[in-house]
Amino acid sequence: MVTLTEKEKGALISIARNAIRDTLEGKRLPPSLENLPEALKVPARTFVTINNREGSLRGCMGTMTPLPLALSVYESAINAAFHDPRFPPLTLPELDSVKLHISILSDFLPLEYSSFEDLIEKLRAKPGLLLQHPLGKALLLPSVWKKIPDPYQFLIALANKAGFGPDIYEDPRTKLFYLTTQELSEK
C-alpha cells in the first residue's frame, strides 16, 4: 500500500469533497493526473464513506478495479454520494454537514479454510473480507468490525450482503479474500 504524506492525504479528501460538490453543480471535472504527486497516481482500489452529522451512514461505495489513486477516490466519492442504492442522492444543503472517510484497499489475498469453525478462528485479526461466488459477491471493510465485532455475525452479514445465507461458506464455489485498508478521515 502506498505511503502518503499529510499533504497527500489532505489532497485526497479535497478530491472527494470537490467531486461531490462539482457533481451537484452539474460539472464533471476529474483531477488532472499530470499535476499530482506520484503517490496519487499509483493504481488503487478505494471506498468513500459518507456519514451524516449524527455519525449515521449516508453512503458508501468504491472501486473494485484499480485506478490511479486520485481518480479512484474521485469515482468512489461520486458513487457514494449519488449511486448508493440504500440512500437517495446527496443534496447540496447536506454537503456541508457530512463527513467523508476514504479507505484505500490493500491487494486481495486468498483466505483458505477447512471449515466454518476454522474460518471463524482465522478472523481474529479482523480483516476486511471479499466473498466471491458465481451467483454474487460482497465486500465488508475492516471498519465494519466496529459495528459487528462478533466473527460469526460478521460472516453472516457478509453472506447476507451477497444475497446468501451462512451455508454459502460450505459451498466449494465460494472464494474468500482478505484485505486491509489505509484510512483517511476529514477532521
Buried (B, 14 or more C-beta within 10 A) or exposed (E): EBEBEEEBBBBBBBBBBBBBBBBBEEEEEBBEEEEBBEBBBBEBBBBBBBBBEEEEBBBBBBBEEBBBBBBBBBBBBBBBBBEBEEBEEBEEEBBEEBBBBBBBBBEBEEBEBEEBEEBBEBBEEBBBBBBBBEEBBBBBBBBBBEEBEEBBEBBBBBBEBBEBEEEBBEEEEBBBBBBBBBBBEBE
